[in-house]
Amino acid sequence: MSTAPEPDDTVASLLPRSLTLHRDGPVAVLRLARPAKRNALDDTTVRGLETFFTAPPADVRAVVLDAEGDHFCAGLDLAELGATDAVTGVEHSRFWHRVFDRIEHGRLPVVTVLKGAVVGGGLELAAATHIRVAEPSAFFALPEGRHGLFVGGGGSVRIPKLIGVPRMTDMMLTGRVLDAEEALALGVATYRTEPGGGFAQALELAHRVAANPPVSTFAVLQALPRIAAARDEEGYLMEALMAAISSSSSEAQDRMTAFLAGRAGKVR
């Protein structure tokens, strides 16, 4: 694994200046690049995320979502909000829903590096990704309630699944801020690193994920959330179908043969 990912000029040419794209073998490194704005999300950046996740390079197997500077994302760029009517507000929120849904339910596992501000829409974006690596500097907040606003990027659906409705209610009503340790304990973060270690760990995890058979990745990203949301009977059936499909793939059979022959590592 290289330590300096190479630019991916072909796809990068389709992205706005607020996003950069590099490649490290099968892993794409996508970075928010508005550090002067603490990587707050404007519509141009969100459209760039949609562009990438709608048609990522065919040979990419995993993504690291990172950010330039000291902060992951301070949420919606309030300059984008302005004075709008209710219909325009609904359409803007649904735009974010569409883009973040492409991230959560796309074909690529996304490992996110969290540092500094993970606030408002930044937390909503992080919640749409699959593995979240937090540095000690990361802090998590939902200040919308204290500004007279409400989350609009899918946070009221995704974040309670991580921390529960009561904790999200507390964060929105009181302005409570979670640090990296609290976020790890509650499941907002899945890993915690030493200072400055977020990207290296995220890249290592992404390469580990990229080595999985594609059918297994598909089952985890597409079937697992639906099984968890289904009634038990439907969940068991979907599980049985995915288990059968996964185990019947040639790559899975080759790996099982290697395991039984002692050529594959065991869990320790």
N, C-alpha and C positions, 0 to 999 in steps of 0.2 A: 504494500500500500504506500503510495507517495504521500509526502507531507505538504506538497504544494499542488493542489488540483489545477489542471489545465483549463484554459477558457474553452467554452463550447460556442464557437463563433456563429455556427449556423442557426441554432435556436435562439441564441442571445440576441441576434439581430432583430428578432420579432418582439423583444421585450422592451419596456420603457427604461429610461436611465435610472429609475428608482429600484430596479432589480438587476442583480448581476448573476451570471450563470457560469459555473465551472464544472469540469468533469474529473472524477477520480475513478477511472475504470467504469464499472457498472453503476457507480453512485453519482448522482447529480447534486451539486452544491448550489442551492438557490439562496441568495442573500437579499434581504431588504437593505436598500442603500439610500436612506434619507437620515443620516445620523444627526444632522443639524435640527431635525424635527423629532428626534428620538424615535425615528422610524414610524411616525404616525402614518396611518393608511389614508391616502387619497384615492379617488376613483381610478386614476391612471394606474396606480400600483395594484389595486384589486383586479382591474382588467388584465394586467400583466400576469397575475397569478392564475387567472382563468385561462389565458392563452397557453401558459406552460402546462397546466394540469389537464387541459382538454386534449392536447396532442403532444405529450412528452416524447422525447426520442425513443425509438422502439427498443433500443438496446439498454436503456436505463432500467435498473431493477430496484432501486431505492433512492430516496431523496433525503438530504440534510437541509433543513430550513434554518438559516442562520441570519444574522443581522450585523451590519457594520456599526462600529462605535460601542458605547457602553450599555446600550439598551436594546432589548428585543423589539418592543413595540408599545408605544404609549397610547394606542387606540386610534379612533377615528380622528383624522385631521379636522378640527372644528371649523376650519375655513371652508370645508366642503359642505357644512351643514346649512348655513345661511337661513334665510326666511323662506320656508317652503310650505305648501299646503299639505293636507293630510294624504292625498292621493300620491303626490310626489314622494312623500316620506315612506309610504308603504312600498312603492316601487323601488326606492333606494334600498330599503331593508331586504326586499326579496332578491335584489341583485347580489347582495352579500350572501344571502342564504344559498343562492345558486352556486356561487364560486366556492364557498367553504364546503358545500356538499360534494363538489368535484374533488376536493382534497380528501375528505373523510372517506368517500365511497369510490374513489378512483382505483386504478390498478396498482399504484405505487405506495409502499409503506413510507411514511414521512417521519423522520426523527428530527426533533426541534431543539435548538439550543436556546435556553432561556437565561437571560441575564438582565440586570437592571429592571427597568419598567416592563411589566407584563400586565398592562392595565386596559380595562374596557375592551375595546375591539381587539386589542393585542391578546388578551386572555381568551376571547372568543376564537381567534385564529388558532391559538395554541391548542385549544380544546378540540379543534377539528383535525388535529394531527394524531399520530398513533403512539409515538414514544417521545417523552418530553424529558430532556436532560437540563437540570437547573444548576447554575452556578450559585455560590453563596450570596452574590449581589442581587439576585432576582427577588423582586417583590411583586405581589399580586393584589389587584384591587379592581373593584367595580364601582366607580364614582358616579355612575349615571343617575342614581336615585337622588343624590345630593345636589345634582345640577338640574333637577326637574325633568330628567330624561328616563328612558328605559332602554335596556339592551336591544340591539336590532340586528346583530350578526349571528343569531342562532344560539346565543349564550343561555337563554332561558330554557332551551332544550338540552344542550350538551353539558353545561356546567353542573346542574343538579345531579346528573348521572355520575359525576365525579365526586362531589362533596355533599350532595343532598340539598333539598329545598331550604331547610332552616339555616344552614350556613350561608347559602347564597343570599337569603333574606337579610341576614345580619350584615353581610358585606355591603349590600346595596342601601340598607337603611342607615347604618351607622358609619359607613366609610372605613370599616375595618380593613387593615392591610395584612396580608399573610407574608411571612418571610419564607425563605427556601426550605427551612426545616419543617414548618407547618404545612407547606405545599406538598412536600414529600409524604408526610404522615397522612394527609387527607387524600392523596392520589392525584392531585393536580400535576405534580411532577412524578416521574417514574424512576429517575435517577438523580443523585446529587453529587456534584464533583467538587474538587478543590478549586480555588480561584483561578480563572483562566483556563480551566480544563474542559470546558463544555464542548468545544468544537471537536477536540481530539476524541473524546469519548463518543460523541454523536457519530463521527465518521467511522469509528471502529464498529459501533453497533450497526450502522447502515451497511457496512461491508458484510457483517455477519448475516444480516437479513437478506442481502442480495444473493447470498450463496444458497438460499433455500430453493427447492423446486418451485417453479411458478404456480403449479396447481395448489401447493400448500399455502402459498401467499394469498392466492385467490380465495381459498376456503376461509382463511383467517380474516381477511378484510371484508369479504362480501357475505359469507354465511354466518360467521360468529355473531356479529351484532344482531342479525335477524333472528338467529336462534335464541339469543338472550331476551329478545323482545317478544317472542312467540309464546303461546300456551305450551305447556309441557308436551302434549301429544304431537303438535306440529314441530316443536323443537327436536324431539327425539327422531322424528322422521327425517328432517333436514340433516341432522347429524349423521344418521345412517347413510343417507345418500352421499354426503360429502366424504365420509370415511371410505365408502366403496369407490367413489371416483378417484380420490387421492391415491389410495393403495393400488389401484389398477394402472396407474401411469407407469411408463417404462422407467422413468428416472427414479420413482419411488421403489420399484422392484429391484433396480440395480443397487440402490443404497441399502436396501434390506439384505440383499445377497452379500454385499461387502460387510455389513454389520455381523451377519451370522458367520462369516468366514474370518472374523476377527480383524478385518482391515479398516474398520471405522472406530472412532473414539467412543468410549462409553461416558455416560453422565457421571460426574464425580462431585 
